[in-house]
Amino acid sequence: MFSERELTPAVESVRERNAPDTLVLDCQSDFETIPGPQAEELGLLTDRLVPATYPEEWLPPDAPSVLKQYASSDLTIGMPGDGSVVWTRQTDPPVVFCKPRLDGTPDSFGDFLIAEALVEVGLDEPEHFLGFFGERYPEFADVTREALGPVETYQLAVACYDAYLGLQSRDVFAEWEGDLFNAWLDAGQRLEPRLDNLAGAMARGELSFPEAAELACSAIKHAGEIPAPFSALDAEAYLDHGPEYAIEWAERTVETLD
């Protein structure tokens, strides 16, 4: 199920600087919740497994089933939509997992995704928005409830936390050199036309508000020009105030939605 991945020198350098103890593993199959036999195999590669669990009161009553699953005692690493590279600190040492679909990614961008995960491990932030919002996630859900359904609220929370991580990681990315820097820059440039057309795409119904938020917030880590109202998340004040800032932003913003 798992085997250690050979890293390029550039990615190995990122690991040494940001998350030196982290394992980078290839996976033979896709997963979110890891079945018992595979968890046992992972346990042989790490010193210990400590599945994350979260209090029931951190979940609003209408929370999506995937969030309830994540909050349970099951070993859940990554969530639907998290992409081909995920990371966790539910193991000691931390682990970055490269899923099979990463093999279809251009080498330079694949290296960027692995390096990005290593940088995020080194930030010492929660691996999921539930750990970020904590007991205030029901409050976040409450302020969006009239405009968004539970799944859309979940999407918006994912986007907000992506922005929070991106505000920190982009300073590290900007110091890179060579192919990794170029891959980070190229990924940001590819987002620019979509960001320029974001308002129109929402007006035409081509993107929902949470989908637009996911796109805009993903661009924050690339130091892109973020359109309103998502530009308010591209702010040092967000780093200073964290969940409180995100909740206030969400409350003000969803009030403007039809």
C-alpha positions as CSV (number, residue, x, y, z in Angstrom):
1,M,0.0,0.0,0.0
2,F,2.8,2.4,0.9
3,S,6.4,2.9,-0.2
4,E,8.8,5.7,0.4
5,R,9.0,8.1,-2.5
6,E,12.3,9.1,-4.0
7,L,12.5,12.9,-4.0
8,T,14.2,15.2,-6.5
9,P,17.1,17.2,-4.9
10,A,15.0,20.4,-5.0
11,V,12.1,18.8,-3.1
12,E,14.5,17.1,-0.7
13,S,16.0,20.5,0.1
14,V,12.5,21.8,0.9
15,R,11.9,18.9,3.2
16,E,15.2,19.5,5.0
17,R,14.4,23.2,5.5
18,N,10.7,22.9,6.5
19,A,9.8,19.5,7.7
20,P,13.0,17.4,8.1
21,D,11.4,14.4,9.9
22,T,8.5,14.0,7.5
23,L,8.1,10.8,5.5
24,V,6.9,11.1,1.8
25,L,5.1,8.0,0.7
26,D,3.6,6.7,-2.5
27,C,0.2,5.0,-2.2
28,Q,-1.0,2.2,-4.3
29,S,-4.6,3.3,-4.1
30,D,-6.7,6.3,-3.3
31,F,-8.2,6.8,0.1
32,E,-9.6,9.1,2.7
33,T,-10.4,6.8,5.6
34,I,-7.6,4.2,5.9
35,P,-8.9,0.6,6.5
36,G,-7.5,-1.4,9.3
37,P,-5.0,-3.6,7.4
38,Q,-3.5,-0.5,5.6
39,A,-3.4,1.4,8.9
40,E,-1.4,-1.4,10.3
41,E,1.0,-1.2,7.4
42,L,1.3,2.5,7.9
43,G,2.0,1.8,11.6
44,L,5.0,-0.2,10.6
45,L,6.5,2.8,8.7
46,T,5.9,5.3,11.6
47,D,6.6,5.3,15.3
48,R,2.9,5.7,16.2
49,L,-0.6,6.5,14.9
50,V,-2.8,8.9,16.7
51,P,-6.1,9.4,14.8
52,A,-7.5,12.9,15.3
53,T,-10.9,13.1,17.0
54,Y,-13.0,16.2,17.6
55,P,-15.8,17.0,20.0
56,E,-19.3,16.5,18.8
57,E,-20.2,20.0,19.7
58,W,-17.7,21.3,17.1
59,L,-20.1,20.0,14.4
60,P,-23.4,21.8,13.5
61,P,-26.4,19.4,13.4
62,D,-26.5,19.4,9.6
63,A,-22.8,18.9,9.1
64,P,-22.1,16.7,5.9
65,S,-21.4,13.1,6.6
66,V,-17.8,13.4,5.4
67,L,-17.1,15.9,8.2
68,K,-18.7,13.7,10.8
69,Q,-16.5,10.8,9.5
70,Y,-13.4,13.0,9.8
71,A,-14.3,14.0,13.3
72,S,-14.7,10.4,14.4
73,S,-12.0,8.1,15.7
74,D,-11.4,6.6,12.2
75,L,-8.0,7.3,10.7
76,T,-9.1,9.8,8.0
77,I,-6.3,11.5,6.1
78,G,-7.4,14.1,3.5
79,M,-10.9,14.7,2.4
80,P,-12.8,14.5,-1.0
81,G,-11.4,17.2,-3.3
82,D,-8.1,17.5,-1.5
83,G,-6.2,16.5,-4.6
84,S,-3.3,14.1,-5.3
85,V,-1.1,15.0,-2.4
86,V,-2.2,15.2,1.3
87,W,-0.4,15.4,4.6
88,T,-1.0,14.5,8.2
89,R,0.3,14.8,11.7
90,Q,-1.9,11.9,12.9
91,T,1.4,10.0,12.6
92,D,4.7,10.4,14.3
93,P,6.6,11.5,12.2
94,P,4.3,13.4,9.9
95,V,3.6,11.9,6.5
96,V,3.0,13.3,3.0
97,F,1.0,10.9,0.9
98,C,1.3,10.9,-2.9
99,K,-1.8,9.3,-4.4
100,P,-1.7,7.3,-7.7
101,R,-3.2,10.1,-9.8
102,L,-0.1,12.2,-9.1
103,D,1.6,10.0,-11.8
104,G,-0.5,11.8,-14.5
105,T,0.8,15.2,-13.3
106,P,3.7,17.0,-15.1
107,D,6.9,16.3,-13.1
108,S,7.5,20.0,-12.3
109,F,3.9,20.6,-10.9
110,G,4.0,17.2,-9.1
111,D,7.2,18.4,-7.3
112,F,5.5,21.6,-6.4
113,L,2.5,19.8,-4.9
114,I,4.8,17.7,-2.7
115,A,7.0,20.7,-1.8
116,E,3.8,22.6,-0.9
117,A,2.7,19.8,1.4
118,L,6.1,19.8,3.1
119,V,5.9,23.6,3.7
120,E,2.4,23.3,5.1
121,V,3.6,20.5,7.5
122,G,6.3,22.9,8.6
123,L,3.7,25.7,9.4
124,D,2.5,23.7,12.4
125,E,-1.1,24.5,11.6
126,P,-4.0,22.0,11.7
127,E,-4.4,19.7,8.7
128,H,-8.1,20.5,8.3
129,F,-10.3,23.5,8.8
130,L,-12.2,21.8,11.6
131,G,-9.0,22.0,13.7
132,F,-8.7,25.7,12.7
133,F,-12.3,26.8,13.5
134,G,-12.6,24.4,16.4
135,E,-15.6,25.1,18.7
136,R,-16.5,28.1,16.5
137,Y,-17.3,26.1,13.4
138,P,-21.0,25.9,14.3
139,E,-20.9,29.7,14.5
140,F,-19.5,29.8,11.0
141,A,-22.2,27.5,9.8
142,D,-24.9,29.6,11.6
143,V,-23.9,32.9,9.8
144,T,-24.0,31.2,6.4
145,R,-27.1,29.0,6.9
146,E,-29.7,31.3,5.3
147,A,-27.6,31.7,2.1
148,L,-25.8,28.3,1.9
149,G,-26.6,24.7,2.5
150,P,-24.4,22.5,4.7
151,V,-22.2,21.2,1.8
152,E,-21.7,24.7,0.5
153,T,-20.8,25.9,4.0
154,Y,-18.3,23.1,4.1
155,Q,-16.8,24.2,0.8
156,L,-16.6,27.8,2.0
157,A,-14.8,26.7,5.2
158,V,-12.3,24.8,3.1
159,A,-11.6,27.9,1.0
160,C,-11.2,30.1,4.0
161,Y,-8.7,27.8,5.6
162,D,-6.9,27.4,2.2
163,A,-6.5,31.2,2.2
164,Y,-5.2,31.2,5.8
165,L,-2.5,28.6,4.9
166,G,-1.7,30.4,1.7
167,L,-1.0,33.7,3.5
168,Q,1.8,31.9,5.3
169,S,3.2,29.5,2.7
170,R,3.5,32.0,-0.2
171,D,6.4,33.8,1.5
172,V,8.3,30.5,1.6
173,F,7.4,29.8,-2.1
174,A,8.6,33.2,-3.2
175,E,12.1,32.4,-1.9
176,W,12.5,29.3,-4.0
177,E,14.7,29.1,-7.0
178,G,14.8,27.1,-10.2
179,D,12.1,24.7,-11.3
180,L,10.1,24.8,-8.1
181,F,9.8,28.6,-8.2
182,N,8.8,28.4,-11.9
183,A,6.2,25.8,-11.2
184,W,4.7,28.0,-8.4
185,L,4.8,31.0,-10.6
186,D,3.3,29.2,-13.6
187,A,0.4,27.8,-11.5
188,G,-0.5,31.3,-10.3
189,Q,-0.3,32.7,-13.9
190,R,-2.7,30.0,-15.1
191,L,-5.2,31.1,-12.5
192,E,-5.2,34.7,-13.6
193,P,-7.7,34.5,-16.5
194,R,-10.2,32.6,-14.3
195,L,-9.8,35.2,-11.5
196,D,-10.3,38.0,-14.0
197,N,-13.6,36.4,-15.1
198,L,-14.7,35.3,-11.6
199,A,-17.5,37.9,-11.2
200,G,-18.9,37.1,-14.6
201,A,-18.8,33.4,-14.0
202,M,-20.8,33.8,-10.8
203,A,-23.3,36.1,-12.5
204,R,-23.9,33.6,-15.3
205,G,-24.3,30.8,-12.8
206,E,-21.2,29.0,-14.0
207,L,-19.7,29.0,-10.5
208,S,-21.5,29.0,-7.2
209,F,-20.2,31.3,-4.5
210,P,-18.4,28.6,-2.6
211,E,-16.8,27.3,-5.9
212,A,-15.6,30.9,-6.6
213,A,-14.3,31.1,-3.1
214,E,-12.3,27.9,-3.5
215,L,-10.7,29.3,-6.8
216,A,-9.9,32.7,-5.4
217,C,-8.6,31.5,-2.1
218,S,-6.4,28.9,-3.8
219,A,-4.7,31.8,-5.7
220,I,-3.7,33.5,-2.4
221,K,-0.8,31.1,-2.0
222,H,0.4,32.2,-5.5
223,A,0.4,35.9,-4.5
224,G,-2.2,36.7,-7.2
225,E,-4.5,39.6,-7.5
226,I,-7.6,38.4,-5.7
227,P,-11.0,39.9,-6.7
228,A,-13.6,41.2,-4.2
229,P,-15.1,40.0,-1.9
230,F,-12.4,37.4,-1.5
231,S,-9.7,39.9,-1.4
232,A,-10.6,40.7,2.2
233,L,-9.1,37.3,3.1
234,D,-5.8,38.3,1.5
235,A,-4.9,40.3,4.6
236,E,-2.5,40.2,7.5
237,A,-5.4,40.9,9.8
238,Y,-6.7,37.4,8.9
239,L,-3.5,35.9,10.3
240,D,-3.8,38.0,13.4
241,H,-7.4,37.1,14.2
242,G,-7.9,33.7,12.5
243,P,-11.4,32.1,12.9
244,E,-13.0,35.3,14.3
245,Y,-12.0,37.2,11.1
246,A,-13.3,34.4,8.8
247,I,-16.6,34.3,10.6
248,E,-17.1,38.0,10.4
249,W,-16.1,38.0,6.7
250,A,-18.5,35.2,5.9
251,E,-21.4,36.9,7.8
252,R,-20.9,40.2,5.9
253,T,-20.3,38.6,2.6
254,V,-23.2,36.1,2.5
255,E,-25.6,38.9,3.3
256,T,-25.0,40.3,-0.1
257,L,-25.9,37.1,-1.9
258,D,-29.3,36.8,-3.6
